[in-house]
């Protein structure tokens, strides 16, 4: 049983039951009282009908019921006897109330349908928004992954380029017996560089420095750190000064060969960093040397000095 059907049945019962009670009440009233009650009942019926007629919802949703109520009012107005007027006026009022009830029920159903539609639209918008957020998030992740891949490729290309450059530098410096280290490319100029207590370059060293100068001319973005060393013969202060002179001798030769002095940094370490034993003649000869560190681009010489 539908809600509207139940309302109609209930309303019909509401008309019959009170009407029976009304008849019993009328039977005990005098003529004048009946006429007054009939007039009051007719006024209520007409007022109820007028209000229902003015209600657009009743016109729209219960037109048949309203029409029946209107006919009932007209029939009541035609009645002559007070008892008939009272009876028919009551029925007309109840029919009007029934029409209003029907209209109110349909308005409620309309509002519920409207709410359901709005809810469905909100759910659809929510789903659309969630889908858009998911799409944006996926696009962001895709872009992030693409950037990460691009960055990785750039780093790989950069590393490959750095390796290629390093390999090329090592190839160019092969004649100078260069070695790749954490500080950069390090080479020792010549085989036997200096005589004991001397800072003058040997003939072999002159040739090595000339080759280094040619390399630096081809690579103008590379600077050098020149480190002077001594064997263990002599006092520490003397060896420290001698090692500085040996580094300065190499610098002077490079400058004479056309290398800017600002690209060259020198330091003397004395006997602090031997590469061979100072207990033998050959070991001492190897320690009387100059190491040249070819710095990577952008690296300051001070950061590569030994502690």
C-alpha positions in Angstrom: 0.0 0.0 0.0 1.5 3.4 -1.1 1.8 6.4 1.2 -0.7 8.4 -0.8 -3.3 5.5 -0.8 -3.0 5.3 3.0 -3.5 9.1 3.3 -6.7 8.9 1.2 -8.1 6.0 3.2 -7.2 7.7 6.4 -8.8 10.9 5.2 -11.9 9.1 4.1 -12.2 7.6 7.5 -11.7 11.0 9.0 -14.7 12.3 7.1 -17.1 9.4 8.1 -16.3 8.9 11.7 -16.6 12.6 12.9 -19.6 13.0 10.6 -21.5 10.3 12.5 -20.7 12.0 15.8 -21.8 15.3 14.3 -25.3 13.8 13.4 -25.7 12.6 16.9 -24.8 16.0 18.3 -27.2 17.8 15.9 -30.1 15.6 16.9 -29.9 17.1 20.4 -29.8 20.7 19.3 -32.7 23.2 18.9 -33.6 25.0 15.6 -31.7 28.2 16.3 -28.5 26.3 17.4 -28.7 24.2 14.2 -28.8 27.2 12.0 -25.8 28.9 13.8 -23.8 25.7 13.6 -24.7 25.3 9.9 -23.6 28.9 9.2 -20.3 28.4 11.0 -19.7 25.1 9.2 -20.4 26.7 5.9 -18.1 29.6 6.6 -15.3 27.1 7.5 -15.9 25.1 4.4 -15.8 28.1 2.1 -12.7 29.6 3.8 -10.9 26.2 3.6 -11.8 25.9 -0.1 -10.7 29.5 -0.8 -7.3 28.9 0.9 -6.8 25.7 -1.0 -7.8 27.4 -4.3 -5.2 30.1 -3.7 -2.5 27.5 -3.0 -0.7 26.8 -6.3 0.5 23.4 -5.0 -3.1 22.2 -4.5 -4.0 23.5 -8.0 -1.0 21.7 -9.4 -0.9 18.4 -7.5 -4.5 17.7 -6.5 -6.7 19.4 -9.2 -9.3 16.6 -9.3 -9.7 16.5 -5.5 -9.9 20.3 -5.4 -12.6 20.2 -8.1 -14.6 17.7 -6.0 -14.2 20.0 -3.0 -15.5 22.9 -5.0 -18.5 21.0 -6.2 -19.2 20.0 -2.6 -19.1 23.6 -1.5 -21.5 24.6 -4.3 -23.9 21.8 -3.3 -23.8 22.8 0.3 -24.6 26.4 -0.7 -27.7 25.2 -2.4 -29.0 23.3 0.6 -32.0 24.9 2.4 -32.3 22.9 5.6 -29.8 23.7 8.5 -29.2 20.0 9.0 -28.4 19.5 5.3 -26.2 22.6 5.2 -24.3 21.4 8.3 -23.9 18.0 6.8 -22.8 19.0 3.3 -20.6 21.9 4.6 -18.8 19.5 6.8 -18.2 17.1 3.8 -17.1 20.0 1.6 -14.6 21.1 4.3 -13.2 17.6 4.7 -12.9 17.2 0.9 -10.9 20.4 0.8 -8.7 19.2 3.6 -8.3 15.9 1.7 -7.2 17.8 -1.5 -4.7 19.8 0.6 -3.3 16.6 2.1 -2.9 15.0 -1.3 -1.1 18.0 -2.6 1.2 18.2 0.5 2.1 14.5 0.0 3.0 15.0 -3.6 5.0 18.2 -2.8 6.9 16.1 -0.3 7.5 13.4 -2.9 8.7 16.1 -5.3 11.1 17.6 -2.7 12.4 14.1 -1.9 12.9 13.4 -5.7 14.7 16.8 -6.0 16.9 16.0 -3.0 17.7 12.6 -4.5 18.6 14.3 -7.9 20.8 16.9 -6.1 22.4 14.1 -4.1 23.1 12.1 -7.3 24.5 15.3 -8.9 26.8 15.9 -5.9 28.0 12.4 -5.9 28.7 12.7 -9.7 30.6 15.9 -9.1 32.5 14.3 -6.2 33.5 11.4 -8.4 34.5 13.7 -11.2 36.6 15.8 -8.8 38.2 12.7 -7.4 38.9 11.4 -10.9 40.4 14.8 -11.8 42.5 14.8 -8.7 43.7 11.3 -9.5 44.5 12.4 -13.1 46.4 15.4 -11.8 48.3 13.3 -9.3 49.1 10.7 -12.0 50.2 13.5 -14.3 52.4 14.9 -11.6 54.0 11.5 -10.9 54.5 11.0 -14.6 56.1 14.5 -14.8 58.2 13.7 -11.7 59.4 10.4 -13.2 60.2 12.1 -16.5 62.2 14.8 -14.7 64.0 12.2 -12.6 64.8 10.2 -15.8 65.9 13.4 -17.5 68.1 14.3 -14.5 69.5 10.8 -14.4 70.3 11.0 -18.1 71.8 14.4 -17.7 74.0 13.1 -14.8 74.9 10.0 -16.8 75.8 12.2 -19.8 77.7 14.6 -17.5 79.6 11.6 -16.0 80.3 10.2 -19.4 81.5 13.5 -20.6 83.7 13.9 -17.6 85.2 10.4 -18.1 85.8 11.1 -21.8 87.5 14.4 -20.9 89.5 12.6 -18.2 90.5 9.8 -20.6 91.5 12.4 -23.2 93.6 14.3 -20.6 95.2 11.1 -19.5 96.0 10.3 -23.2 97.5 13.8 -23.7 99.5 13.5 -20.5 100.6 9.9 -21.2 104.2 11.0 -21.9 104.4 12.7 -18.5 103.3 9.6 -16.7 100.2 11.2 -15.2 98.0 9.4 -12.6 94.3 9.9 -11.9 93.8 10.6 -8.1 91.1 11.9 -5.8 92.8 15.3 -6.0 92.8 15.3 -9.8 95.4 14.3 -12.3 98.9 14.2 -10.7 102.1 14.0 -12.6 105.8 14.1 -11.6 108.0 16.0 -14.0 111.0 14.1 -15.4 112.9 11.1 -14.0 115.7 12.9 -12.0 114.7 16.5 -11.5 117.0 18.1 -9.1 120.5 17.7 -7.8 120.9 17.5 -4.0 120.4 21.0 -2.5 119.5 22.5 -5.9 116.4 24.0 -7.4 117.5 24.3 -11.0 115.5 22.1 -13.5 117.4 19.4 -15.3 117.3 19.1 -19.1 114.8 16.3 -18.9 112.6 18.4 -16.5 112.7 21.3 -19.0 111.3 19.1 -21.7 108.6 17.8 -19.4 107.5 21.3 -18.3 107.4 22.3 -22.0 105.0 19.4 -22.7 102.9 20.5 -19.7 102.8 24.0 -21.0 101.4 22.8 -24.3 98.8 20.8 -22.5 97.7 23.9 -20.5 97.5 26.0 -23.6 95.0 23.4 -25.1 93.0 23.4 -21.9 92.7 27.0 -20.8 90.0 26.2 -18.1 92.5 24.0 -16.2 94.7 25.4 -13.5 97.6 23.7 -11.7 98.9 23.2 -8.2 102.7 22.7 -8.2 104.1 21.0 -5.1 107.9 21.0 -4.3 109.5 18.1 -2.4 113.0 17.3 -1.0 114.9 14.3 0.3 115.8 14.0 4.0 119.3 15.6 3.7 119.5 18.9 5.7 117.4 20.7 8.3 113.6 21.0 8.1 113.5 24.7 7.6 116.1 24.5 4.8 114.3 21.7 3.0 110.9 23.5 3.3 112.5 26.6 1.6 114.2 24.5 -1.0 111.0 22.6 -1.9 109.3 26.0 -2.4 112.1 27.1 -4.7 111.8 24.0 -6.7 108.0 24.5 -7.2 108.7 28.2 -8.1 111.3 27.0 -10.7 108.6 25.0 -12.5 106.2 27.9 -12.3 108.8 30.2 -13.8 109.4 27.8 -16.7 105.6 27.5 -17.4 105.2 31.3 -17.3 108.2 31.6 -19.7 106.4 29.1 -22.0 103.3 31.3 -22.1 101.1 30.2 -19.2 99.5 32.9 -17.1 100.9 33.1 -13.6 97.4 33.4 -12.2 96.7 29.9 -13.3 99.6 28.5 -11.2 99.7 28.0 -7.4 102.9 26.7 -5.7 103.6 25.2 -2.3 106.7 23.5 -0.7 106.4 20.6 1.6 110.0 19.9 2.4 110.7 16.2 3.1 107.2 15.6 4.5 105.8 13.4 1.7 108.5 11.1 0.3 107.6 8.6 -2.4 110.6 6.3 -1.8 113.0 5.5 1.0 115.6 8.1 1.9 118.0 5.4 3.0 119.1 4.8 -0.6 120.6 7.1 -3.3 117.9 6.2 -5.8 115.2 6.7 -3.2 116.5 10.2 -2.4 116.7 11.1 -6.1 113.0 10.2 -6.5 112.0 12.3 -3.5 113.8 15.4 -5.0 110.8 16.1 -7.2 108.0 18.4 -8.2 104.4 17.0 -8.4 101.9 18.9 -10.5 98.2 18.6 -9.7 96.0 19.4 -12.7 92.9 20.7 -11.0 89.4 20.0 -12.1 87.4 22.9 -13.5 86.2 25.2 -10.7 88.3 23.6 -8.0 90.5 25.9 -6.0 94.2 25.0 -5.4 94.0 25.6 -1.7 91.4 22.9 -1.3 93.8 20.3 -2.8 96.9 21.1 -0.7 98.2 18.3 1.5 97.8 18.6 5.3 
